[in-house]
Amino acid sequence: MSEQKKEILGKNLSPFRRLVRIMAILRSEEGCAWDRKQTHQSLLPYLIEETYEVQETIEAEDWPGLKEELGDLMCQIVFHSQLAAERNVFDIDDAVNLIADKLVARHPHVFGEKKDLSPDQVRDQWEQIKVESGEKKSVLSGLPRSMPSLTMAYRMGEKAAGIGFDWNNASQVVAKLDEELAEVKAEIESGDREALTDEIGDLLFAVASLARKCEINPELALKKALDKFKNRFDLLEEQIKSSSKKFSDYTLDELENIWQQIKL
C-alpha cells in the first residue's frame, strides 16, 4: 500500500482534513489527469449542478440523499480552494476563517451584548451590518447576475426591507398587484410591446414581493405549480391518446372540460 493511501485511510486525519488531503493528492503529479486538467471555469457547471441536487433532496425531504449531495457540494468547494492554494491566492482555511469571522461580526446579539431578536430583526441587522461595515457598497449590491430572476426579485426585496424600505403587510402588496395588473391590461390594449414588457416585469416583481411578505419562496412555489401542471397535462395527454384522437380533434372547450375533470 502506498504512503498516500495509508495516510488517507488512517485515523490521524479528521474527515474534513482527509477530504482536503485527497484533493491535494488528486491534483498532484502522482494524482489524476482529469483532476489536474480542471480550472475554476471548467468546474463551474459541476458546482451549479451539485447545488441544484442539494435543493432537490431538500424539496423531497430525502435526508440520506441530502447527506450524499452535501458531500458532493463540499467536494466542489474543496476543489476550488485547492486550485486557489496552488496559485498562492488563498487556501481552504482562509475561506473557512473568513466565514467564521463574518458569522461572529453579523451576530452581535449573540457574541456581543445579548439581545433577543426576532428572525426578521436578525435578517435586517445582517443587511445593515454589511452596508455599515463597508463590505457592500450599496444595499442591493452582492446579488450575482446569474441568479434566477425570481429569486433575485425575492432577495432584492429582502435587502431593501433590511433598511426599512418595504410594505407593512401582504395586503398592501396585493393592492400593488392590482395596480400592476391594471397597467399590464392597459399596455395590452395599447399594443406597445416594450411598455408591456416593462409592466409584466413589474407585475412579476410584485408577485415575488407578495411571496416574501407571506414567507413563501417564490422559486419553490413556481416549481411546485409547474410540477402540478405537468402531472395534470400528462394525464390529459394520456386521455387523448387512449381515445385514439389527436389534440387537434378536440375543441378548446372540450379540452378544458377534461382538464377540470383531471383537477377534481
Residue pairs with C-beta under 8 A, 6 or more apart in sequence:
1 9
4 25
4 30
7 13
7 21
8 18
8 21
8 22
8 25
13 21
19 74
19 75
19 78
20 78
20 81
20 82
20 92
23 35
23 75
23 78
23 79
23 82
24 82
25 31
26 32
26 35
26 36
27 35
27 36
27 82
27 83
27 86
28 36
29 36
35 79
38 79
38 83
39 83
40 80
40 83
43 76
43 79
43 80
43 83
46 76
47 73
47 76
47 80
50 69
50 72
50 73
50 75
50 76
51 73
53 69
53 72
53 73
54 66
54 69
54 70
54 73
56 62
56 69
57 63
57 65
57 66
57 68
57 69
58 66
59 220
59 223
77 92
77 95
78 92
81 90
81 91
81 92
81 95
82 92
84 90
84 91
85 91
85 92
104 111
105 129
105 133
106 125
106 126
106 129
106 130
107 122
108 125
108 129
109 115
109 116
109 117
109 122
109 125
117 125
123 158
123 162
124 161
124 162
124 163
124 164
125 162
126 162
127 139
127 158
127 159
127 162
127 163
128 162
128 163
130 136
130 142
131 138
131 139
131 163
136 142
139 159
139 160
139 162
139 163
140 156
140 159
140 160
143 152
143 155
143 156
143 159
147 155
148 219
149 204
150 204
150 208
150 218
150 219
150 222
151 218
151 219
153 204
153 205
153 208
153 209
153 218
154 208
154 211
154 212
154 217
154 218
154 219
157 166
157 205
157 208
157 209
157 212
158 212
160 166
161 212
167 173
167 176
167 209
167 213
169 213
170 210
170 213
170 214
173 206
173 209
173 210
173 213
174 210
176 206
176 209
177 203
177 206
177 207
177 210
180 199
180 202
180 203
180 206
181 203
183 199
183 202
183 203
184 196
184 199
184 200
184 203
186 199
187 195
187 196
187 199
188 196
190 196
207 218
208 218
211 217
211 218
211 221
212 218
232 259
232 262
232 263
235 262
236 255
236 258
236 259
236 262
239 258
239 262
240 246
240 247
240 250
240 258
247 255
250 258
